[in-house]
């Protein structure tokens, strides 16, 4: 289950983009430290870095149902998943040496 979620998060994270258009505030009012959805419910994932308008890193999961969930980037489960994503992305970009 976790492997499927990691793969789904990788695909969505690599294909999503976001333009910051907020007026001086964070997008997430409440965050959760648990993944409470299945990979097949995912529509997009937005990772917003800290900025002048919001000092927090925000991870916003958009579900196919229209619901948005904000994940805690400091939660160990969430950090582990994204560390695995970074490792997988690095392996995809490695070119064999000649």
N, C-alpha and C positions, 0 to 999 in steps of 0.2 A: 504494500500500500504506500509506504513512504517513498519507495523508488518511483512509483508511478507519479506521485505528487511532485517529486523533484524534477522528473522529466517534463511534466506539464508546466511547472513553474519556469523551467529553463526556456521552453519554447515561447511561452507568453512573455517572459521578461526580455528576451532577446528581440521580440517583434513589437513591443509596446514603446510608445513615446508620449511625452506630456509637455505641454507648454504651461509655464507657471503664469496664471492670470488672476491670482488671488489679490485682494486689496489689503495687504499687510496682516494676514493671519494664516494660521495653519488650516489645512483641509480636514485633518482628523481631530474630532472632539473627544472620541472614545477609542481606545485601542484594546486589542485582545492579544494574549500571549499564546493562544492555542489555535491550531488550524481546525476550523469547525465546518469545513466544506470538503467535497470530494473533487478530485482533479477534473472530472467531466463537467462540473458546474462552472469552471473558470471561463471567463470571457477575456479579461485582460488583467495585467498587473502593472501598476505604476509605482516607480520608485522615485521619490522626490528628495533630492539632497537638501541639506540645511541651506538656508538662504537668508537674505536680509529681511524677508517677510515672514519667515518661520525658522526658528533655530533648531527644529527637530528634523531628523530624517524620517520620512513618512513612506510606508508601504501600503498602498491602497489596492485591494483586490476587488475587481468588478465581476460579479457573477452574472450568468446568463439570465437570471431572474430579474436583474436590475438592481439587486441589493449590492451595497458597497460595504466592505469590511476593512478596517484599518488594523494592520498587524504591528506588533511591538518589535521593532528592529533589534532590541536588546534582549529579547527572550531567547533562551538557549536553543529551543527547537527551531525557531525562525532563523537564527544565525547559522545553525548547522546546515540547514537546507540551502541558504544562499552561499555558504562557503563551498558546498558541493557543486552548486551551479557555476561558480567562478572557476573551480578546478576543471569542470567539464568544458567550459568555454575555452579555457586555456589549451586543453588537449585538442580541441577542434582547430584552433588557430596555429598549432605547431606544425611547422613544415619539416619534412625529413631533410636531414643534412646530407650533402653530397660529398 
